[in-house]
């Protein structure tokens, strides 16, 4: 890479790091192209960036961004996974990816400005995602309304059953 290409990569990475709510630093060793392509596709579908970064360029790009506290972890082969919306989804996808592979290791992460270690990322992966939380909140809001509708409707249903039974009784007598 020449100097202008490096500067362009640094500025692009800096912009992405500044917007990232979650940035996970991982060590991808011994992964073949098919495996990495599959991982990239899963992450891209979830609107998450996966980049193999050159350590010196990444460290320069991290200056002045929320990712700066983990810039010292850019050593050896480094993959940077950045999410701009949901902080749980990248952790879930990487934890799922790591189940079958010993050669892919999470070093550290920065989640909304807080540095966490690999165990913290694993714990984050076990939490419900944004969509699940929204669903749970909607269910909690709808539950009292459903109970109220049942409660209001029950006396009317019971009255209708009593009137219906009385009608059948009178029809049998007639």
N, C-alpha and C positions, 0 to 999 in steps of 0.2 A: 504494500500500500504506500502511495505517496502521501505527502503531508496534507494536501487538500482533502483526500479521501478520508484520512484519519480524523481531520477536523470535522468533516461532515458526519462521520460515525459518532464522534463524541457529542456533537450538538444534538443529533437524533436521539441518542441514548439519554442525554441529559433531559430532554423534553419528556421522554417516556418515564424516566425515573421521578421527575417532578410531579407527574400526574398519578403515579402508582399508589394505590391504597395498600397493596401487598406486593412485596418483592421477596422471592425465595431464592437463595443461593444454593445451588446443588453441584454435585460432582459426578458428571456422567463419564464413567470409564467403561471401555469395552462394549459399547452398544453399537449394533450394526445399523445400517442405513434404514432398513425396513422398520426396525423397532422405533428409531427416532422419528421417522416419518409418521408412524402411527400415533406416537405421543404428541407430536406437533399438531396433527389433525384433531385429536381430542381436545387439546388446549385451544386451538383456533376456533373450534365450534363453540366453546364456552367464552370466546372473546378474551383470551388470555395470551399474552406474548411469551414465546420461548425463544431465547437467543443464547447461542454459544458465543461468549464474549472473550475478547482479548483482555487480559487482566489489567494491563496498564491503561488501555483506553477506557475500560469500565471504571477504574478508580478515578480517572480524571473527570469522567462524565458524572460521577456520583457527587462531586464537590458541590455543595450548596443545595442538595436535594435531601429528601427524607431517607434516602438509601445510604447516605454518607457514613453513618455509624457502622455499617457492615462492609465498607470498602476494603478493610484490612483482610477480609476473608476471600478476596479475589486472588487466590493462588492455585497453581496447577490447572487442570482442566475445569472450566467453570461454565455452568449454565445458569442463566438468569431467567426466572419465571416471574412475570409481572402481570398483576390484575388491577383493573382500574375501577371496578364496581364492587364485586363480591370478594370478600377476603377468605371465605371458607372453601369455595369451589376449587381454587388451585391446590390447596392443601389436600382436599379429598382426592382429586385426580392424581396427584403425585403419590399419595399414600397407596392408592389402588395400583398405580404403576410399579411401585417399589415392592409390592408383595412377592412378586416372582423373581425379582432381580436383586442380587446382592451388590452388584457393581454400580448401582445408582444410589448415591447417598446425599441426603439433605444436610448441608453444613449449618446454615442459619437462615433467619428470615427477619424481615421488618414488616410488621403489620400495623398499619395506621400510626406510624412513628415510634412503635415500641419494638425493640429487638427481642426476638425469642429464639431458642435453640431448636434442634431437630425434634426433641421430645415435645416441645410446645407446638410444633407444626403437626405432629401426630395427634396431639390432643385436640387441636383445632379441626383436624380432619374428621373427628368423631362428632363434632357439633352439627346441629342441623343447619342447612344452608339457608340463604335468603328466601328462596321460594317456599321451603318447608316452614320457615318461621311465619311467613305471610299466611300460609294455609292454616297454621295453628291459630293465629290471631283471628282470622276470619271465622274459624269454627267457634272460637271462644265468644266472639261477638254474636254470632247467629244462635248459639245455644239458648240463651235466656229468651230470645224472641220466639224460638220454636216451642219452648216450654210454656210461655205465656199463651201462644195460639192454641196449644193443646188444652190448657187450663180453661180458657174462655170457651172453647168449642165443646168440651166434655158435657156440661149440663144440658146443652141443646141436644146432643146425641142421645143422652140418657132419656130425656123427655120424649124424643121421637120414638125410641124403642118402647117406652111405656105406652104411648098412644097407639103404636102399631100393634102391640100385644093386646091391648084392650079392644081394638078394632077386630082383630082375628077372633077374640073371645066372643064378641057380639055377633059376628058373622056365623060362628058355629051354633050359637043359640037360636039364630033366626031361621 
